[in-house]
Structures are given as structure tokens and as C-alpha cells.
Amino acid sequence: MTTSLENEIIGKLCKYIDGVITAKQFSDWFVPTTWNVSKNDYRANQLIYSIKMCFAEYSKGDWPAEQLRERLIDLIL
């Protein structure tokens, strides 16, 4: 069962993946929203960590934008 925070994250992530919002717009929303998530929300924390890792590798230049989108799609399937 997904939590409301997970659903909210997935919704925003889908907007980024679909090109409705930019990576910066996603990040501007994502960082403050996920800054202080309860440790009891295990599933949301897993998703948050995975997204952060994907963006970290992308920002280092390890992946092109399309591969970032593919990796993010894998997270929500």
C-alpha cells in the first residue's frame, strides 16, 4: 500500500518524466518536500533515496537525460 507522500512523489515524478516540468522544477519541489520525512515511512524513504541517487548520478554526468528518465520510470513501475 502506498502512502500519500509516495503518491505525491510519484505524481510529480511522472510530470517530470512526461516533460511537463523540468528537472529543476522537480528538484525545487522535491528537496523541501522530502527534507524531513518520518523514518517510519519506510517505503517513501526508499523511493526518496532512489530518486536522490538517480539525480546524483545524472548530475555527475554518468547518464544522459533520457537514461535518467528510464531509471526513474523503473522506480515507479
C-alpha distances in whole Angstrom, upper triangle without the diagonal:
4,7,10,12,10,10,14,14,14,16,19,18,19,22,23,23,24,27,27,27,28,27,29,27,24,25,27,23,21,24,24,20,19,22,21,17,17,17,14,12,12,9,11,14,14,13,16,18,18,19,22,23,23,25,28,29,29,31,33,34,33,31,32,30,29,28,26,24,24,22,20,19,18,15,13,14
4,7,8,6,7,10,11,10,12,15,15,16,18,20,20,21,24,23,23,25,24,25,24,20,21,23,20,18,20,20,17,16,19,18,15,15,15,13,10,10,8,8,12,12,11,13,16,16,16,19,21,21,22,25,26,26,28,31,32,30,29,30,27,27,26,23,21,21,20,17,17,16,13,11,13
4,5,5,6,9,10,11,12,14,15,16,19,20,21,22,24,23,23,25,23,24,23,19,20,21,18,16,18,18,14,13,16,15,12,12,13,11,8,10,8,7,11,12,11,13,16,16,16,19,21,21,22,25,26,27,28,31,32,31,30,30,28,28,27,24,23,23,21,18,19,19,15,13,16
4,5,5,6,9,10,10,12,14,15,17,19,20,21,23,21,21,23,22,23,20,18,19,19,16,14,17,16,12,13,16,15,12,13,15,14,10,13,11,9,13,14,13,13,17,18,17,19,22,22,22,25,27,27,28,31,32,31,30,30,28,28,27,24,23,24,22,19,19,20,17,14,17
4,5,5,6,9,10,11,12,14,15,17,18,20,21,20,19,20,19,20,18,15,15,16,13,11,13,13,9,9,12,12,9,11,13,12,9,11,10,7,10,12,10,10,14,15,14,16,18,19,19,21,24,24,25,27,29,28,27,28,25,25,25,22,20,22,20,17,18,18,15,13,17
4,5,5,6,8,10,10,12,14,15,16,18,20,19,18,20,18,20,18,15,16,17,14,12,14,15,11,10,14,14,11,12,14,13,9,10,8,5,9,10,7,9,12,12,12,14,17,17,17,20,22,22,23,26,27,26,25,26,23,23,22,19,18,19,17,14,14,15,11,10,13
4,5,5,6,9,10,10,12,14,15,16,18,17,17,19,18,20,18,15,16,18,14,13,16,16,13,13,16,17,14,16,17,16,13,14,11,9,13,13,11,12,15,15,14,17,19,19,19,22,24,23,25,28,29,28,26,26,23,23,23,20,18,19,18,14,14,15,13,10,13
4,5,5,6,9,10,11,13,14,15,17,15,15,17,16,17,15,12,14,14,11,10,13,13,10,11,14,15,13,15,17,17,14,15,13,10,13,14,11,11,15,15,14,16,19,18,18,21,23,22,23,26,27,27,25,25,22,23,23,20,18,19,18,15,15,17,14,12,15
4,5,5,6,9,10,11,12,14,15,15,13,15,13,15,13,10,11,13,9,8,11,12,9,9,13,14,12,15,16,17,13,14,12,8,11,12,8,8,12,12,10,12,15,14,14,17,19,19,20,23,24,23,22,22,19,20,19,16,15,16,15,11,13,14,11,10,13
4,6,5,6,9,10,10,12,14,14,13,15,14,16,14,11,13,15,12,11,14,16,13,13,16,18,15,18,19,19,15,15,12,10,13,13,9,10,13,12,10,14,16,14,15,18,20,19,20,23,24,23,21,21,18,18,18,15,13,14,13,10,10,12,9,7,10
4,5,5,6,9,10,11,13,11,11,14,14,16,13,11,14,15,12,11,15,16,13,14,18,19,17,20,21,21,18,18,15,13,16,16,13,13,17,16,13,16,19,17,17,20,22,21,22,25,26,25,23,22,19,19,19,17,14,16,16,12,12,14,13,10,13
4,5,5,6,9,10,11,9,8,10,11,12,10,7,10,11,8,8,12,13,11,12,16,18,17,20,21,22,18,19,17,14,16,16,13,12,16,15,12,14,17,15,14,18,20,18,19,23,23,23,21,20,17,17,18,15,13,15,15,12,12,15,13,11,15
4,5,5,6,9,10,10,9,10,9,12,11,7,10,12,10,9,13,15,13,13,16,19,17,20,21,22,18,19,16,13,15,15,11,11,14,12,9,12,14,12,12,15,17,15,17,20,20,20,18,17,14,14,15,12,9,12,11,8,9,12,10,9,12
4,5,5,6,8,8,9,11,11,14,13,10,13,15,13,13,16,18,16,17,20,22,21,23,24,25,21,21,18,16,18,17,13,14,17,15,12,15,17,15,15,19,19,17,19,22,22,22,19,18,15,14,15,13,10,11,12,9,8,12,11,9,11
4,6,5,6,5,6,9,10,12,10,8,12,13,12,12,16,18,16,17,20,23,22,25,26,27,23,23,20,18,20,20,16,16,19,17,14,17,19,16,15,19,20,18,19,23,22,23,20,18,15,15,16,14,11,14,15,12,11,15,14,12,15
4,5,5,6,5,6,6,9,8,7,10,12,11,11,14,17,16,16,19,22,21,25,26,27,23,23,21,18,19,19,15,15,17,15,12,14,16,13,12,16,17,14,16,19,19,19,16,15,11,12,13,11,8,12,13,10,10,14,13,13,15
4,5,8,8,9,9,13,12,10,13,15,15,14,17,20,18,19,22,24,23,26,27,28,24,24,21,19,20,19,15,16,18,15,12,15,16,13,13,16,17,14,16,19,18,18,15,13,10,9,11,9,6,8,10,8,7,11,12,11,13
4,6,8,10,11,14,13,12,15,17,16,16,20,22,21,21,24,27,26,29,30,30,27,27,23,21,23,22,19,19,21,19,16,19,20,17,16,20,20,17,19,22,21,21,18,16,12,11,14,12,9,11,14,11,10,14,15,13,15
4,5,7,9,12,11,11,14,15,15,16,19,21,20,21,24,27,26,30,31,32,28,28,25,23,24,24,20,20,22,20,17,19,20,17,16,19,20,16,18,21,20,21,17,15,11,11,14,13,10,13,15,13,13,17,17,16,18
4,7,10,12,10,10,14,14,14,15,18,20,19,21,23,26,26,29,30,31,28,28,25,23,24,24,21,20,23,21,18,20,22,19,18,21,22,19,20,24,23,24,21,18,15,15,17,16,13,16,18,15,15,19,19,17,19
4,7,8,6,7,10,11,11,12,15,17,16,18,20,23,23,27,28,30,26,27,24,21,23,23,19,18,21,20,16,17,20,17,15,18,20,17,17,21,21,22,19,17,14,15,17,15,13,16,17,14,15,19,18,17,20
4,5,5,6,9,10,11,12,14,16,17,18,20,23,23,27,28,30,27,27,25,22,23,23,19,18,20,19,15,16,18,15,13,16,17,14,14,18,17,19,16,15,11,13,15,13,12,15,16,14,15,19,18,18,21
4,5,5,6,8,10,10,12,15,15,16,17,21,21,25,26,28,25,25,23,20,20,20,17,15,16,15,12,12,14,12,9,12,14,11,11,14,14,16,14,13,9,12,13,10,10,14,14,12,14,17,16,17,20
4,5,5,6,9,10,10,13,14,15,16,20,21,25,26,28,25,26,24,21,21,21,18,16,18,17,14,13,16,14,11,13,15,13,11,15,16,18,17,15,13,16,17,14,14,18,17,15,18,20,19,20,23
4,5,5,6,8,10,12,12,14,16,19,20,24,25,27,24,25,23,20,21,21,18,16,18,18,14,15,18,16,13,16,18,16,15,19,19,21,19,18,15,17,19,15,15,19,18,16,18,21,19,19,22
4,5,5,6,9,11,11,12,14,17,17,21,22,24,21,22,20,16,17,18,15,13,15,15,11,12,15,13,11,14,16,14,14,18,18,19,18,17,14,16,17,13,13,16,15,12,15,17,16,15,19
4,5,5,6,9,10,10,12,15,16,20,21,23,20,21,20,16,16,17,14,12,13,14,10,10,13,12,9,11,14,13,12,16,17,18,17,17,14,17,17,14,14,17,16,14,16,19,17,17,21
4,6,6,7,9,11,12,15,16,20,22,24,22,23,22,18,18,20,17,14,16,17,14,13,16,16,13,15,18,16,15,18,20,22,21,20,18,20,21,17,17,21,20,17,20,22,20,20,24
4,6,6,6,9,10,13,14,18,20,22,19,20,19,15,16,18,15,13,15,16,13,13,17,16,14,16,19,18,17,21,22,23,22,22,19,21,22,18,17,21,19,16,18,21,18,18,22
4,6,5,6,8,11,12,15,17,19,16,17,16,12,13,14,12,9,12,13,10,9,13,13,11,14,17,16,16,19,20,21,20,20,18,20,20,16,16,19,17,14,16,18,15,15,19
4,6,6,6,9,11,15,16,19,17,18,17,14,13,15,13,10,11,13,11,9,13,14,12,13,16,16,15,18,20,21,21,22,19,22,21,18,18,21,19,16,19,21,18,18,22
4,6,5,8,10,14,16,18,16,18,18,14,14,17,15,12,14,16,14,13,17,18,15,17,20,20,19,22,24,25,25,25,23,25,25,21,21,24,22,19,22,24,20,21,24
4,6,8,8,12,14,16,14,16,15,12,12,15,13,10,13,15,13,13,17,17,16,18,21,21,20,23,25,26,25,26,23,25,25,21,21,23,21,18,20,22,18,18,22
4,6,6,9,11,13,11,13,13,9,9,12,10,7,10,12,11,10,14,15,14,16,19,19,19,21,24,24,24,25,22,24,23,20,20,22,20,17,19,20,16,17,20
4,6,10,11,14,13,14,15,12,10,14,13,10,11,14,13,12,15,17,16,16,20,20,19,22,24,25,25,26,24,26,26,22,22,25,22,19,22,23,20,20,24
4,6,9,11,11,13,14,11,10,14,14,11,13,16,15,14,17,20,19,19,22,23,23,25,28,28,28,29,28,29,28,25,25,27,24,22,24,25,21,21,25
4,6,8,7,9,11,8,7,11,11,9,11,14,14,14,17,19,19,19,22,24,23,25,28,28,28,29,27,29,27,24,24,26,23,20,22,22,19,19,22
4,5,6,8,11,9,8,12,13,12,13,16,17,17,19,21,22,22,25,26,27,28,31,30,30,32,30,31,30,27,27,28,25,23,24,24,20,20,24
4,5,6,10,9,7,10,13,12,12,15,17,16,18,21,21,22,24,26,26,28,30,29,30,32,30,31,30,26,27,28,24,22,24,23,20,20,23
4,6,9,9,9,11,13,13,14,17,18,19,20,23,24,24,27,28,29,31,33,32,32,34,32,33,31,28,28,28,25,23,25,24,20,20,23
4,6,6,6,9,10,11,12,14,16,16,18,20,21,22,25,26,27,29,31,30,29,31,29,30,28,25,25,25,22,20,21,21,17,17,19
4,6,5,6,9,10,11,12,14,15,17,18,20,21,23,24,26,27,29,28,27,29,28,28,26,23,23,24,20,19,20,19,15,15,18
4,5,5,6,9,10,11,12,14,16,17,19,20,21,23,24,26,28,26,25,27,25,25,24,21,21,20,18,16,17,15,12,12,14
4,5,5,6,9,10,11,12,14,15,17,18,20,21,22,24,26,25,24,26,24,24,23,20,19,20,17,15,16,15,12,12,15
4,5,5,6,8,10,10,12,14,15,16,18,20,21,22,25,23,23,25,24,24,23,19,20,20,17,15,17,16,13,14,17
4,5,5,6,9,10,11,12,14,15,17,18,20,21,23,21,21,23,22,22,20,17,18,18,15,13,15,13,10,11,14
4,5,5,6,9,10,11,12,14,16,17,18,20,22,20,19,21,19,20,18,15,15,15,12,10,12,11,7,8,12
4,5,5,6,9,10,11,12,14,15,16,18,20,19,19,21,19,20,18,15,15,16,14,11,14,14,10,11,15
4,5,5,6,9,10,10,12,14,15,17,19,18,18,20,19,20,18,15,16,17,13,12,15,14,11,13,16
4,5,5,6,9,10,11,12,14,16,17,15,15,17,16,17,15,12,13,13,10,9,12,10,8,10,13
4,5,5,6,9,10,11,12,14,16,15,14,15,14,15,13,10,11,12,9,7,10,11,8,10,13
4,5,5,6,9,10,10,12,14,14,14,16,15,17,15,11,13,15,12,10,14,14,12,14,17
4,5,5,6,9,10,11,13,11,12,14,14,16,13,10,13,14,10,10,14,13,11,14,17
4,5,5,6,9,10,11,10,9,11,11,12,10,7,9,10,7,7,11,11,10,13,15
4,5,5,6,9,10,10,9,11,10,12,11,7,10,12,10,9,13,14,12,15,18
4,5,5,6,9,9,10,12,12,15,13,10,13,15,12,12,16,16,15,18,21
4,5,5,7,5,7,10,11,13,11,9,12,13,11,12,15,15,15,18,20
4,5,5,5,5,7,7,10,9,6,10,12,10,11,14,15,15,18,20
4,5,7,8,9,10,13,12,10,13,15,14,14,18,18,18,20,23
4,6,8,10,12,15,13,12,15,17,15,16,20,20,20,23,25
4,5,7,9,12,11,10,14,15,14,16,19,19,20,23,25
4,7,10,12,9,9,13,14,12,15,17,17,18,21,22
4,7,8,6,6,10,10,10,12,14,15,16,19,20
4,6,5,6,9,10,11,13,15,16,17,19,21
4,5,5,6,9,10,11,12,14,16,17,19
4,5,5,6,9,10,11,13,15,16,17
4,5,5,6,9,10,11,13,15,15
4,5,5,6,9,10,11,13,15
4,5,5,6,9,10,11,12
4,5,5,6,9,10,11
4,5,5,7,9,10
4,5,5,7,9
4,5,5,6
4,6,5
4,6
4
